[in-house]
Amino acid sequence: MAPRFGPLQLGLAALGTAAAALDVFADGWVAAEYARGGHPGWAALVLALLAAASVATQACSWLWLRSDPPPLRPDMPQWLVAALHLLQLGFLFRCLHALKVGWKVCWAKAEEEQEQSHMAFLSHDISMLRLFETFLENTPQLTLLLYVILQTNKAEPSQGLGICTAFLCVTWSLLDYHQSLRSFLQDKYELSWGSSIVYFLWNLFVICPRILAVALFALLWPYGVAVHFPLVWLAMFLWVSLQGTDFMESPGPEQLYRAMVAVILYFSWFNVAQGRTLYRSIIYHGFILVDSTLLALSWLWCRSPSDEHAYLIPLVSAALPCYLLGLALRVTYYKWLHPNVRAQQEGSYDEVDANRRGDGLEFRSLGVPDLVNRRMQLLAQAQFPISRLVGPRLLNGAAAAESAI
């Protein structure tokens, strides 16, 4: 049975759609202000980040639509859907289409279960695309915004509001993504308010010091970031490739997915492979902690004694405790709030020895004819390790349609 979609979820989906449209408008407004203020380079960088994120997101959206089974595709000519993606309107179209289906789910009674499954499929894709767009666009733009404020030594109220809003958007996209993963579990494993708050704060306290370190490094060596980012991105890309991801339908698009995940990993942890993540997490956070510390220390060491940014020293000093606090909250989440904890308490799963008998976390029971979002299901299995998958392996796209025949 698919997770229930009601009026509250419809309202949140509408707010998410409005926020996506408002974000594009805000990016254009910021770029125009930079150009008007005599900084065409900053304006071009804002637009370049917007364009790169949009192209990558639209490409993923189009590839997914092509692989989806016909019953889940929009009821319109394929060439028109392709044209919308070429015009960079594919993600917005997906959101509007999901609102249409969500309205039917909330107020129409015919074929309720089928529509619920359809809505869950659409919501999972939108959640993943929003996460991609956030880390490809909003997080780098947030770093640029902080750099501009530090460079000009002037913060307008709108800029301060923009920073707060951007941080909330980034963390909210992670929370929405995590909620989508949990929707594959039984209702008793739903994300509670307590675990939501801890998950929110964990990501906030980890991402903030990373963005601050990169912005400070750019303050002294603006072009140094153009060298630092590709090097770290390449390391993350190779690391993701070594984990053998299987997210997309073919090898070519899989490389695009790995490249986008590498951008996410530049700023925040993102699990892409099944199995225990303890050692992978230690390696990743250790690398990011050392890298961010070197960036911050390079600013402290090389800045001029008469530098007008001396007021940032206490803030830089607080960055390390902030990051460590984020890691402590992450440990708290996995020790007391992760679904595996409840599974252990019920005696159905032993995380120390995953080879013991037991069903582990209980995923929603899904029949083979049901069309399941395989992309998000694979990530859910990576996020919530189980000793035995409940039910058969479910497919996505054309393979799902063939298996149902």
Secondary structure, DSSP 8 states (H G I E B T S, - for coil): ------HHHHHHHHHHHHHHHHHHHHHHHHHHHHHHTT-HHHHHHHHHHHHHHHHHHHHHHHHHHHHS-GGGS-SS-HHHHHHHHHTT-HHHHHHHHHHHHHHHHHH--TTHHHHHHHHHHHHHHHHHHHHHHIIIIIHHHHHHHHHHHHHHT---HHHHHHHHHHHHHHHHHHHHHHHHHHTTB-GGG---HHHHHHHHHHHHHHHHHHHHHHHHHHHH-GGGHHHHHHHHHHHHHHHHHHTT---SSSHHHHHHHHHHHHHHHHHS----SSS--HHHHHHHHHHHHHHHHHHHHHHHHHS-TT-TTTTHHHHHHHHHHHHHHHHHHHHHIIIIISHHHHHHHTTS--SS-TTSSS--S-B----TTS---HHHHHHHHHHS--SS-SSS----THHHHHHH-
